[in-house]
Amino acid sequence: MRIGLFTDTYRPSINGIVFVVESLKRELENLGHEVYVFCPAKSMSPSKQAELLNEDSDSRIIRFPSIKGAFFDDYDTSVFFPPAVQRRIKELELDMVHVFTPSQIGLVGVKAAKKNNIPLVIQHCTDIYEFVDHYPAVLPGALALAGIVFPMSVRLRGHDLLEIAKLYKPRAGVTKWNKDIIESVITILYSKADAVIALCRKSCKQLKSWQYDDYQYELVLMPNGVNALPRPTKAEVKAFREQWNLAEDDEIFGFVGRLGEEKNLPLLIKSFERHIAKKRPKAKLLFVGDFEYRKTLEEMAAATKYADRIIFTGAMPREKLGLAYSVLDVFAFPSLKDTQGWVLHEAAHAGLPIVLVDKELSEVVQDGVNGFIANDNPTSFGRSIIALLEDANKRQEFGAVSKKLAAKFTESRQVKKLEKLYQELIDQKVADESHDPDLGA
């Protein structure tokens, strides 16, 4: 197959969508497919960006001019899509279009698929609907997406345009207005797809509840595959412990990932301050990652009586994150707004027990089997962490199950499932065309 992956965020950005696209490209190519990535250049000069990233001139990574100024944090605003862009996509004779982001380049993929009668898969990677609680300033971008970018990029019916027009009526509160726009645009957009991939049961329920009338689509539950990270050497672990003052007998729990406001990370500090620190004097809280909310978290930590036991390492290269997991006794994940939690799979591969809040988020965490699902409050979360810190046998037992669960969702396993879905959609498209020749015209 010739497969086009369309994303509004890619290298040099570092985030979950980038990891997913890179993983799919690599694994699909290993299966013998041709894979093209359509993405922003993060500058007005795609060739210059490709040169900086050591991408060959004939690379299958196709970059579009873009400017800083995102709909969300790592989404660049891509501009200038002349007819030549669509002609180039048509010339590639893609068999499948897979879209990861509902912004400019993602919409180019949708348009290419519909115009050229190519099967279309859209992956629901980011719960933008929930993000607006923390980023209300996206309203102008949301309105522009709904009223300008979307209609210009995707062929819409009269009924679609009427639905979009309704979104310009102000609501009581910016957040409510944002959410109404996002729900409507996502529902209309996804109804254009042959299949929509949800990464967790929570997203399946959410997306199913949004469907109405003729805005229906096939939902497929398919988490992204995640491989185990490279294991660090004993010397590397020793150096990491010394760097961050982590003794062998310290009881360490913590979080790895982006330190964003939407991740609900204050819950960890509150749980530590009010419950864990007193009952477990050897306990320490580790934050591995960076982002704009880090400063706020550091200020919260400094205001506690246990500031010297709350550690922020900053960002680490992904290939080195095995060090972080190797020193943790328990992995803590308080987010309620993720769609899968890539790091949950990494932690499970590392053999860690896991405490989280979102009970429908992950297929690699089972309550009471390899971790605990706590309530969204410091008392419940703190008790769950303490229960694991004080019981080494349970941690070992849970960790063994974590490894088994993670092994069910490796990159190669999940990509083979995706390959099967692609083929089914291609076969269905061929069958539809044979019954209605005008579809292939």
Buried (B, 14 or more C-beta within 10 A) or exposed (E): BBBBBBBBBBBEBBBBBBBBBBBBBEBBEEEEBBBBBBBBBBBEEBEEBBEBBEBEEEEBBBBBBBBEEBBBBBBBBBEEBEEEBBEEBEEBEBBBBBBBBBBBBBBBBBBBBBEBEBBBBBBBBBBBBBBBBBBEEBBEBBBBBBBEBBBEBBEBEEEBBEBBEEBEEEEEEBBEBBBBBBBBBBBBBBBBBBBBBBBBBBBBEBBEEBBEEEBEBEBBEBBBBBBBBEEBEEEBBEEBBEEBEBEEEBBBBBBBBBBBBBBBBBBBBBBBBBBBBEEBEEBBBBBBBBBEBBEEBBEBBEEBEBEEBBBBBEBBEBEBBBBBBBBBBBBBBBBBBBBBBBBBBBBBBBBBBBBBBBEEBBBBBBEEBBBBBBEEEBEBBBBBBBBBBEEEEEBEBBBEBBBEBBBEBBBEEBBBBBBEBBBEBBEEBEEEBEEEEEEEE
